[in-house]
Amino acid sequence: MRSKELSRQWRPETITIHGGDEINDPQGALVAPMYQTSTFVFPDAEAGGARFAGDAEGYIYSRLGNPTTRQLEQRVAALEGMEDAAASATGMGAVAAATLAFLKAGDHVIASDAIYGCSYALFSHLFERFGIQVSFVDMRDPATLGAAITPQTKLVFLETPANPHLRILDLSMIGKVCRTHQLKMVVDNTFMTPLLQRPGEFGADLVIHSATKYLNGHGDVVAGIVTGSAEDIHTIKMTTLKDMGATMSPHDAWLILRGLKTLGIRMERHCANALKVAEFLNSEPAVEKLYFPGLEHHPGHELIGSEKQMKSAGAIIAFDMADGYQAAVRFLNRLKMIRLAVSLGDAETLIQHPASMTHSPLTPEALLKAGIGDGLVRISVGLEHVDDILDDLRQALA
C-alpha cells in the first residue's frame, strides 16, 4: 500500500511511474507482471461464495476485476486527483458507462454542442431510443447553460478543449452551475491529460479519457477510463461495465501502464512541437483561420497558465483551408511523412478531415452549430523533429 499513500504527496510526473498500489511480485520484478487470465481460482467453496457476496476480498473473473487493470485504475485516479477509476475496453465504452449508469428513461442530459462525433451519435441516436432526452448547447455562456436546465436534467457532459476546433470552456463556471442545480458534471479530458488539466479541481464529478490516445501514446491500444468518487465508480463497475461487458483486457492495461511512464516527457515534446507548428500555420496564406489555444487570439487563451485551468495549450491544432474542401483534400493527399489517420496522441503526427471522418455522424445542422466546415483540418502534432513536421506541411501547402 506504500504507493497509494505516497502518491498524495508526489507530483504528477512521478505518479505516472509510481502511482497506485503496487503488485508485489514474489520474484521482485521491477515491472509488475501481467495477469493474463480470464478467471481466478478460489481456495475453497466458502471463499468463492464470500467473494461473490462481497464479504471477502479477492478476484473472481477479469470482467469484474484484474490486478493489472486495477493498478492502472489506481494510477490514473491518482493522476486526476480522484478517489477511484474504472477501466473500459474503449473510450466510447467509458463515455457510455459513465453516463448510462446514472440515467433512466425520462431523464434529460445537457451536452456541449462541440464534442467528439461518436459521443454525439450516442447522445443523439441511442439515448433517444432509451427515452433519454439530450439538449446540445453552447456552454461558453452560463445563461445559455442555465436556460437549458429542466426538472428532469440529471447530467452535464462536455469536452474542453472541444474536438475538433479546440473551443475552450470555463470549467469553474460550469461547475458552479452544476453544483447549484445538483447536476452530475462529466468531462472528457482526453485532449489535455491529467498533466495539463484536472477537471475534478473545478467541480467535475467524473473525468473520462480515451486511453487510446495520450495515456498510452503508442498507437497500439484501444481503451478508455473514467475517474470519480469511490461511490460513483462502484456504481459504474457494478452496473454498466459489468453487465454490458465493455471492460479492458489485462494486456491493454499493461501496455497503458508502460506508456504512462513516459507521459510527462512526451507531453513536453508534443506541446513544444505544437506551438511551433501553430506559429507556422498562422502565417500561411492557405490557412484562413487557425484554432490553437496557445495563440493569444484564441478565445479562452486566458485560462492557460501554471495556476489556471490549463497548464499548457496541448498538441491538437485545427485550421480552415482558405479554399474549402477541395483545398483540404489536395493538401492532405500531398503529405508524405505526416500520417492521414483518425486518432491523436501518438508518437506519429496524425492529420484528418473531421467533417467527413471523425465527425461524420453529425447532421449538417449540427456540424454548422459546432463550427465544423468542409475546409476544416485537424492535426495531432507528434514527437518527430519539429523541422521535419514543418517541412512536410510546407511542401504540401506549396
Phi, psi and omega in degrees: 000001186303314185296322182296322179288316183285334185297339176292337182262339186285155172280157187306320182297330177282324179298326180300337182258323189243352188294152178090164179297142177282148168264114184279104179275127182298339180270356179077026181297135177296316178268127182300140180292155176270125179269078183275075182218146178275327184222168183233139183277134177272144177294330177198172184296322181296320180295320178298315178297321180294323178293318178295326180282349183082014181266355180215147177280155179140156182272152185242306190200139190294340173292334180265348180156147183209141183302322180292314178297322181296321179297319177297315180303314182293325181292314181291323176301317178296321179297321181276355182071026180254166183287323186204176180208158176231127181269143182229168186290332181213168174297319177292331173299321178291318179298312182295315182295319184288336180264311184295335179298339186240013183235157175214171179303135181098345179282164182232138179238141171251123179239149175298146180279004176231094180218171179304144186302319181286330172296318177299317181296318178302312185287320187275334183254299185290318181301322180299323179295333181265007178079021178255123182268142181231134174247128178261119186228159174278109186272008177290337181252117181299330179294320178295317178298313181298323181292338182277348183285134176236171176299340181268355183291130181240336193209145176238129183237136181204164169236144170204123356296147186279147177271122012249352191258020168063034174297132182261131175247144181277103183296323181297317179296313181295322178300321179295318178298316181295320179293320180299322184257009178054051179252144177282129183254121183241126184236128171274114186252021186303316185295331188264323192069160180294345179286333183253342181198135178234092185301334178300333179288347182244014173112356180294135177275323180228136179236126187250147172225139160278102182292349172305328191272240189296324184301318175275304169081004185233009173067022182236017181219144167242120186196165177217166177205144177232134180245154180178200178290157179301323181293313181295319180295322177299318178299314180298314183294322185272357179238270189295318181291313183294314189271335175267341167082016182273056183264160184276145176280150178299328179295317178295320178299319181295319179295321179291321175302320178294316180297323182301330184300334180253011184301317182301309182288328176295316182295325176301314181290316177306309186291320179296316178297317184297320180298318179292321178295319180296318179297322177294310183296330182294341181255004183274127180298331182287346180263115182283316181213137182247136178243110177201118186299340182285349178263142190298333182284347184285127178301132183097357179304330183292348179272004180260131178164164186300329181249018183248195185296314183246132179282336180204171184279348183085195188227021176253133179232141173231152178204148175268128174285139186300327184254021170076209190301311184298321177295320179297316180296315179300316180298311182298320183285346180269348181294144183247310180271316181294133187268134176275101185202151185260075169204191180197165176082007179271170177297326179282144170286127184240146182220149182201171182248099188305315186300326181257356185236263188298330184249020178297337176294343181287143174290161176305323179293319179292322176298317180297316181296324180277354179077027182258102181265173181291341180263007183280133178236140177242134180235132173258109186283127186265204188255005178297169173299131187298330179294328177289324175297314181295320179299319180293317177298318183298313182290328180286331180275344187301000000 
